[in-house]
Amino acid sequence: MKKKQEYDLFTGDSDWHNNACLSTLPDHGWLYADGYRRAADVLIEHIDTHGRDQDGLVYPVVFLYRHHVSCLSSESSKCRFY
């Protein structure tokens, strides 16, 4: 029986250009806020392009936009990981 390969999500690898840099800026709350907006935009683009999946993606899209606004409207610790 083959051993199942395990992955560690938060480790570096030889393809460093694909690694996300976490907590590298002194005040990166705006970066998180922009990331939530961009993720919602990607989902909307998918729905527009393919004309499907809107029923399953409506709540994730609303969550992402709401969290984007929440991060912008307050210097909230919800948008930071430190």
Secondary structure, 3 states (H helix, E strand, C coil): CCCCCCCCCCCCCCCHHHCCCCCCCCCCHHHHHHHHHHHHHHHHHHHHHHCCCHHHHHHHHHHHHHHHHHHHHCCCHHHCCC
